Amino acid sequence: MTGAFDDSGAIWVGQLELADALRVDAVIEPDRASAYWARVLVRLHHEPLGFVTIPSPGGAVDIDLLRATVWRNFEADICKHLSEDGLPRPDHLPLDGLECWDVCATEVLSPDRSELPISVVLCTKDHPGALRRVLRTLQQVEYGAFEVLVVDNAPSSNATRECVEEFAATDPRIRYLVEVRAGLSRARNVGLADALYDWVAFTDDDVLVDPWWLRGVERGIRRGAEVGCVTGFVPPASLVESAQRYFDERISWTSSLAPRVYDLDKRRDDDALFPYRAGIFGTGANFAVDRRLLERIGGFDTALGAGTPTNGGEDLDMFLRVLLAGRAIAYESSAVIWHIHRSDSEALGRQMYNYGLGFTAYLAKHILDPSTRWQVLKRVPHGTRHLVQLWSRARAAQRSPADAGYRRAELRGMIAGPLAYWQARRSERALPGSTL
């Protein structure tokens, strides 16, 4: 990835398609007058090549500077892609773009391939404005057969139902479901049970869905018969506020664009914490699973996730259980969902606390499980050193007292996570019909 920058002000985020005439489109149209940097995702035939970051005082993009920066950073990738399409190697990036749509060899663009139908599950709680925004982007997805199941979790009003019914009146792909008991895992399990198709993709209400998202998901599914889960690329939609920039640096979901398949046998990560470290495989904002596999391993753990005492960790737990079941996880960078980071410090502080809380709750679950206990415990020393290194780097890069507050919030959450998991398990056991 390219584009390190001096954090001296707001950054607006855009994207550039090299096959078209060169034009940067903002992901969310911000107040560009406050921006000093432009961070641009460079794509060729919808495939992400990476980011470049250039000065953009007042939000003005110097297209010649951008063109030169893109060519300097991605010349080899561009030429490799064009060579695979049977095209000659260019010696520069023309302002009219590469104009090579008709000869692209990428299977994501092929009109002749048979598409797997996919169910999309979007869980939400009392955010009708955000829901309306993400539903609009889902309606623009370029894909054949797919449905959208909106699961209204423990609603306090009819606002979500009314929003979904408004969209469903003109789009039969959209359906409304409700789970009256609070908990993201419960809501996801409801969507899973009602899905029509064998593959189910999950996202949240604080995102913008790329039109080619499901093409990328399907590409990951086709990486091999052993694939049981696909995760995708989650770049930030906006970096205007300092809280958003802090989160992007501290919890990065954009560290790699190379497709990857993980399993517990040959295709492992070199990280000593594999497969237990957070963020190795992806995030709950952008993943898809084989429905039958997930049902067989018990669905999402209802003692984990937002709306429970643990407030997270259900995605990490699900990724791990897919691997433990003998299946693989495919990371596919062409499956793009833009995430809208928290923009104010108070909301980010709560989020960092919940990240720490959910992570150690998930670890506590697998320490309590005899089948994984010693695999987790033997990684504790290395994990502790890893966290100390992360926080030391974060302290060295600290820009404001708020940054230290975010680190403390995360640490408080990590300390509280094991007890939170115990409390969540106890609550689950008290429910009628519980098997915990």
Helices and strands as residue ranges (DSSP letters): E 10-17, E 24-26, G 32-34, E 35-44, E 47-55, G 57-59, H 63-84, G 101-103, G 107-109, E 118-124, H 128-139, E 146-153, H 159-168, E 174-179, H 184-194, E 199-203, E 207-209, H 213-221, E 227-233, H 242-250, E 260-262, E 287-290, H 291-296, H 314-324, E 328-339, H 345-368, H 373-377, H 380-396, H 401-429
